[in-house]
Amino acid sequence: MRPQPLRERIVGALRLQPMTKSELAQCLSLTYSRIEQGILPLRHQGSIRPSKSRKPPARHSGRREWVWRIA
């Protein structure tokens, strides 16, 4: 059986709940850069959009990440 295309997997995961790119990468067992490649065309299509930004947990240093959701 052939795996689903990346775009369908991202949309399917976001149907469950809004997530950041890091959370999507962990949920789908993919790299962060692969998630970025999949999100870009979905955003241009208008299928998904950022809803708010979220601070990373205290144990992680870094900048805020956008939470993505179905448009």
Backbone as a printed PyTorch tensor [residue, N CA C, xyz], in Angstrom:
tensor([[[  0.8480,  -1.1780,   0.0000],
         [  0.0000,   0.0000,   0.0000],
         [  0.8920,   1.2400,   0.0000]],

        [[  0.5770,   2.1790,  -0.8330],
         [  1.3550,   3.3980,  -0.9720],
         [  0.9890,   4.4060,   0.1280]],

        [[  1.9790,   5.0410,   0.7690],
         [  1.6620,   6.0210,   1.8090],
         [  0.9800,   7.2660,   1.2290]],

        [[  0.2120,   7.9330,   2.0770],
         [ -0.4700,   9.1490,   1.6440],
         [  0.5320,  10.2470,   1.3370]],

        [[  0.1960,  11.1200,   0.4010],
         [  1.0680,  12.2710,   0.1310],
         [  1.2000,  13.1530,   1.3740]],

        [[  2.3050,  13.8370,   1.4450],
         [  2.6140,  14.6730,   2.6040],
         [  1.5060,  15.6830,   2.8920]],

        [[  0.9880,  16.3090,   1.8620],
         [ -0.0600,  17.3270,   2.0780],
         [ -1.2840,  16.7390,   2.7620]],

        [[ -1.6940,  15.5510,   2.3460],
         [ -2.8590,  14.9150,   2.9620],
         [ -2.5870,  14.5500,   4.4120]],

        [[ -1.3630,  14.1230,   4.6960],
         [ -1.0090,  13.7640,   6.0690],
         [ -1.0210,  14.9900,   6.9710]],

        [[ -0.5110,  16.1240,   6.4680],
         [ -0.4960,  17.3570,   7.2610],
         [ -1.9210,  17.8250,   7.5370]],

        [[ -2.7440,  17.8470,   6.5120],
         [ -4.1410,  18.2850,   6.6910],
         [ -4.8700,  17.3450,   7.6480]],

        [[ -4.6260,  16.0580,   7.5280],
         [ -5.2590,  15.0860,   8.4200],
         [ -4.8760,  15.3060,   9.8760]],

        [[ -3.6130,  15.5910,  10.1250],
         [ -3.1580,  15.8450,  11.4940],
         [ -3.7550,  17.1470,  12.0330]],

        [[ -3.8420,  18.1630,  11.1810],
         [ -4.3950,  19.4440,  11.6330],
         [ -5.9050,  19.3770,  11.8400]],

        [[ -6.5580,  18.3930,  11.2460],
         [ -7.9950,  18.2070,  11.5080],
         [ -8.2200,  17.7610,  12.9530]],

        [[ -7.2330,  17.0550,  13.5190],
         [ -7.3410,  16.6090,  14.9050],
         [ -7.2210,  17.7700,  15.8740]],

        [[ -6.2390,  18.6510,  15.6300],
         [ -6.0480,  19.8290,  16.4700],
         [ -5.0130,  20.7400,  15.8340]],

        [[ -5.0750,  22.0380,  16.1030],
         [ -4.0400,  22.9520,  15.6110],
         [ -2.6920,  22.5960,  16.2210]],

        [[ -1.6250,  22.7060,  15.4290],
         [ -0.2840,  22.3420,  15.8970],
         [  0.7640,  23.2710,  15.3080]],

        [[  1.9230,  23.3220,  15.9760],
         [  3.0720,  24.0300,  15.4360],
         [  3.7850,  23.0900,  14.4670]],

        [[  4.7450,  23.6240,  13.7220],
         [  5.5150,  22.7880,  12.8020],
         [  6.2740,  21.7070,  13.5590]],

        [[  6.7960,  22.0460,  14.7170],
         [  7.5270,  21.0620,  15.5260],
         [  6.6120,  19.9300,  15.9710]],

        [[  5.4150,  20.2850,  16.3970],
         [  4.4510,  19.2690,  16.8160],
         [  4.0240,  18.3940,  15.6460]],

        [[  3.8450,  19.0100,  14.4730],
         [  3.5090,  18.2340,  13.2740],
         [  4.6320,  17.2600,  12.9220]],

        [[  5.8690,  17.7340,  12.9970],
         [  7.0080,  16.8790,  12.6850],
         [  7.0450,  15.6800,  13.6220]],

        [[  6.8060,  15.9110,  14.8850],
         [  6.8090,  14.8240,  15.8560],
         [  5.6180,  13.8860,  15.6310]],

        [[  4.4510,  14.4340,  15.3820],
         [  3.2400,  13.6490,  15.1610],
         [  3.3620,  12.7450,  13.9280]],

        [[  3.9370,  13.2750,  12.8480],
         [  4.0240,  12.5370,  11.5880],
         [  5.3610,  11.8250,  11.3980]],

        [[  6.2320,  11.9090,  12.3940],
         [  7.5680,  11.2840,  12.3310],
         [  8.3500,  11.7530,  11.1080]],

        [[  8.3660,  13.0690,  10.9170],
         [  9.0950,  13.6810,   9.8100],
         [ 10.0280,  14.7590,  10.3540]],

        [[ 10.9060,  15.2560,   9.5020],
         [ 11.7940,  16.3370,   9.9200],
         [ 11.0640,  17.6770,   9.8200]],

        [[ 11.5860,  18.6460,  10.5460],
         [ 11.0140,  19.9910,  10.5380],
         [ 11.0430,  20.5810,   9.1290]],

        [[ 12.1500,  20.3810,   8.4160],
         [ 12.2690,  20.9440,   7.0710],
         [ 11.2750,  20.2890,   6.1080]],

        [[ 10.9910,  19.0130,   6.2930],
         [ 10.0080,  18.3310,   5.4320],
         [  8.6040,  18.8950,   5.6820]],

        [[  8.3040,  19.2030,   6.9340],
         [  7.0140,  19.8240,   7.2650],
         [  6.9270,  21.1990,   6.6180]],

        [[  8.0000,  21.9790,   6.6670],
         [  8.0050,  23.2970,   6.0240],
         [  7.7270,  23.1770,   4.5300]],

        [[  8.3110,  22.1800,   3.8780],
         [  8.0800,  21.9580,   2.4450],
         [  6.6210,  21.6270,   2.1640]],

        [[  5.9840,  20.9180,   3.0630],
         [  4.5830,  20.5460,   2.8700],
         [  3.6130,  21.6680,   3.1930]],

        [[  3.9620,  22.5080,   4.1510],
         [  3.0690,  23.5890,   4.5780],
         [  2.9950,  24.7030,   3.5420]],

        [[  4.0960,  25.0090,   2.9050],
         [  4.1340,  26.1370,   1.9710],
         [  3.0660,  26.0540,   0.8810]],

        [[  2.9550,  24.9540,   0.1270],
         [  1.9040,  24.9100,  -0.8980],
         [  0.4940,  24.9140,  -0.3140]],

        [[  0.3200,  24.3180,   0.8540],
         [ -1.0020,  24.3210,   1.4920],
         [ -1.4030,  25.7350,   1.9010]],

        [[ -0.4330,  26.5060,   2.3450],
         [ -0.7210,  27.8910,   2.7380],
         [ -1.0860,  28.7280,   1.5120]],

        [[ -0.3660,  28.5260,   0.4030],
         [ -0.6740,  29.2720,  -0.8180],
         [ -2.0430,  28.8970,  -1.3820]],

        [[ -2.4590,  27.6610,  -1.2020],
         [ -3.7840,  27.2100,  -1.6490],
         [ -4.8870,  27.7670,  -0.7610]],

        [[ -4.5340,  28.1300,   0.4480],
         [ -5.5320,  28.6120,   1.3940],
         [ -6.1520,  27.4880,   2.2090]],

        [[ -5.5340,  26.3100,   2.1900],
         [ -6.0600,  25.1670,   2.9310],
         [ -5.7840,  25.2670,   4.4300]],

        [[ -4.6360,  25.8470,   4.7710],
         [ -4.2880,  26.0220,   6.1750],
         [ -3.8230,  27.4580,   6.3900]],

        [[ -3.8260,  27.8730,   7.6590],
         [ -3.3420,  29.2120,   7.9710],
         [ -2.8430,  29.2520,   9.4000]],

        [[ -1.9430,  30.1980,   9.6890],
         [ -1.4880,  30.3410,  11.0690],
         [ -2.5770,  31.0200,  11.8840]],

        [[ -2.7400,  30.6030,  13.1330],
         [ -3.7880,  31.2040,  13.9440],
         [ -3.2350,  32.0480,  15.0880]],

        [[ -2.1400,  31.6180,  15.6860],
         [ -1.5290,  32.3770,  16.7780],
         [ -0.1190,  31.8530,  16.9650]],

        [[  0.6640,  32.5610,  17.7510],
         [  2.0080,  32.0670,  18.0290],
         [  2.0400,  31.5140,  19.4470]],

        [[  2.9690,  30.6060,  19.6560],
         [  3.0850,  29.9450,  20.9420],
         [  4.5490,  29.9480,  21.3720]],

        [[  4.7790,  30.2010,  22.6370],
         [  6.1400,  30.1410,  23.1690],
         [  6.5620,  28.6870,  23.2850]],

        [[  7.8460,  28.4040,  23.0590],
         [  8.3160,  27.0430,  23.2900],
         [  8.3290,  26.7380,  24.7890]],

        [[  8.2970,  25.4610,  25.1650],
         [  8.3710,  25.1260,  26.5990],
         [  9.6430,  25.6880,  27.2270]],

        [[  9.6320,  25.8640,  28.5300],
         [ 10.7450,  26.4940,  29.2490],
         [ 12.0660,  25.7590,  29.0360]],

        [[ 12.0280,  24.4620,  28.8800],
         [ 13.2740,  23.7080,  28.7290],
         [ 13.9020,  23.8860,  27.3590]],

        [[ 13.1650,  24.4400,  26.4160],
         [ 13.6830,  24.6910,  25.0700],
         [ 13.9520,  26.1740,  24.8900]],

        [[ 15.0760,  26.4780,  24.3450],
         [ 15.3100,  27.8840,  24.0090],
         [ 14.9340,  28.0650,  22.5470]],

        [[ 14.5090,  29.2180,  22.2080],
         [ 14.1390,  29.4610,  20.8230],
         [ 13.0600,  30.5020,  20.7110]],

        [[ 12.6610,  30.7280,  19.4940],
         [ 11.6540,  31.7580,  19.2560],
         [ 10.2580,  31.1480,  19.2350]],

        [[  9.3020,  32.0150,  19.1950],
         [  7.9050,  31.5930,  19.1540],
         [  7.6110,  30.8950,  17.8310]],

        [[  6.6840,  29.9670,  17.8580],
         [  6.2780,  29.2590,  16.6510],
         [  4.8050,  29.5200,  16.3790]],

        [[  4.4490,  29.5620,  15.1080],
         [  3.0500,  29.7170,  14.7340],
         [  2.3110,  28.4070,  14.9240]],

        [[  1.0790,  28.5240,  15.3740],
         [  0.1870,  27.3590,  15.4700],
         [ -0.6260,  27.3550,  14.1880]],

        [[ -0.5830,  26.2450,  13.4520],
         [ -1.2800,  26.1180,  12.1790],
         [ -2.6010,  25.4020,  12.3570]],

        [[ -3.5940,  25.8170,  11.5650],
         [ -4.9150,  25.1760,  11.6270],
         [ -5.5290,  25.1450,  10.2370]],

        [[ -6.5810,  24.3740,  10.1040],
         [ -7.3180,  24.3020,   8.8400],
         [ -8.0270,  25.6280,   8.6080]],

        [[ -7.9890,  26.1190,   7.4070],
         [ -8.6100,  27.4190,   7.0800],
         [-10.1120,  27.3050,   6.9690]]])
